[in-house]
Amino acid sequence: MAIKFEKIKPGMRLADIHKYGVGNTTVRAEGLWWVDVISVDAEKRTAVVRWNGNREETYSERELTRLCVKDSVKVKRHEAGDYEGSWLVRGRR
């Protein structure tokens, strides 16, 4: 489940779950990446985040509310391997 902007605090670790292309094919898989919140600007409704350990970026409220909290059902399903495209990542056929 997505998080509301008002609940986002510096130091939080959120999950970015979205589909991506697998290799040079039209096949799609679902991936999970961690987003660390560095600072939050409530006035501008933005936050400085570090996505998957990369350089810091500024996310708008729209981008932030698409992220999931660590304990959400969607994250737990993904970590358990029960998601669309999981057979691609695990190598099952």
C-alpha positions as CSV (number, residue, x, y, z in Angstrom):
1,M,0.0,0.0,0.0
2,A,1.2,3.5,-0.8
3,I,2.2,5.9,1.9
4,K,0.7,9.4,2.5
5,F,3.0,12.3,2.2
6,E,2.3,13.5,5.7
7,K,3.7,10.2,7.2
8,I,7.1,10.4,5.4
9,K,9.9,11.3,7.8
10,P,13.7,11.7,7.3
11,G,15.5,8.4,7.9
12,M,12.6,6.2,6.6
13,R,13.3,3.4,4.2
14,L,10.5,2.9,1.6
15,A,10.2,0.4,-1.2
16,D,9.8,1.2,-4.9
17,I,8.1,-1.7,-6.7
18,H,7.5,-1.4,-10.4
19,K,7.8,-3.4,-13.6
20,Y,10.9,-3.3,-15.8
21,G,12.0,-4.8,-19.1
22,V,14.0,-8.1,-18.9
23,G,17.0,-8.0,-21.3
24,N,16.4,-7.3,-25.0
25,T,12.9,-8.7,-25.0
26,T,9.3,-7.5,-24.5
27,V,9.0,-9.6,-21.3
28,R,8.4,-7.6,-18.1
29,A,9.2,-8.5,-14.5
30,E,8.5,-6.8,-11.2
31,G,11.4,-5.4,-9.3
32,L,11.9,-4.0,-5.8
33,W,14.3,-1.2,-5.0
34,W,14.9,0.6,-1.6
35,V,14.5,4.3,-1.3
36,D,16.1,6.1,1.7
37,V,14.5,9.4,2.7
38,I,17.2,12.0,3.5
39,S,15.1,15.1,4.1
40,V,11.5,16.2,3.7
41,D,10.3,19.7,2.7
42,A,6.6,19.9,3.8
43,E,6.2,23.4,2.3
44,K,7.2,22.4,-1.3
45,R,5.8,18.8,-0.8
46,T,9.1,17.3,-1.9
47,A,11.8,15.1,-0.4
48,V,15.4,14.4,-1.0
49,V,15.9,10.7,-1.3
50,R,18.6,8.2,-2.3
51,W,17.2,5.5,-4.5
52,N,18.9,2.0,-4.3
53,G,22.1,3.6,-2.9
54,N,22.6,6.0,-5.9
55,R,23.1,9.8,-5.7
56,E,20.5,11.9,-4.0
57,E,17.5,13.0,-5.9
58,T,14.5,15.2,-5.2
59,Y,11.1,13.4,-5.4
60,S,7.8,15.2,-5.8
61,E,4.7,14.3,-3.7
62,R,3.4,12.2,-6.6
63,E,6.6,10.1,-6.8
64,L,6.7,9.7,-3.0
65,T,3.1,8.5,-2.6
66,R,3.8,5.6,-5.1
67,L,6.3,4.1,-2.7
68,C,5.4,1.4,-0.2
69,V,6.3,1.1,3.5
70,K,8.6,-1.8,4.4
71,D,5.9,-3.7,6.3
72,S,3.3,-3.5,3.5
73,V,1.6,-6.6,2.0
74,K,3.1,-5.8,-1.4
75,V,6.7,-5.7,-0.1
76,K,6.2,-8.9,1.9
77,R,4.7,-10.7,-1.2
78,H,7.6,-9.5,-3.3
79,E,10.3,-10.6,-0.8
80,A,8.6,-14.0,-0.6
81,G,8.8,-14.4,-4.4
82,D,5.0,-14.4,-4.9
83,Y,4.6,-11.7,-7.6
84,E,4.0,-11.4,-11.3
85,G,7.2,-12.3,-13.2
86,S,8.9,-14.0,-10.2
87,W,9.5,-17.1,-12.3
88,L,11.8,-15.0,-14.5
89,V,13.9,-13.7,-11.7
90,R,14.2,-17.1,-10.0
91,G,14.8,-19.1,-13.2
92,R,11.7,-21.3,-12.9
93,R,9.8,-22.4,-16.0
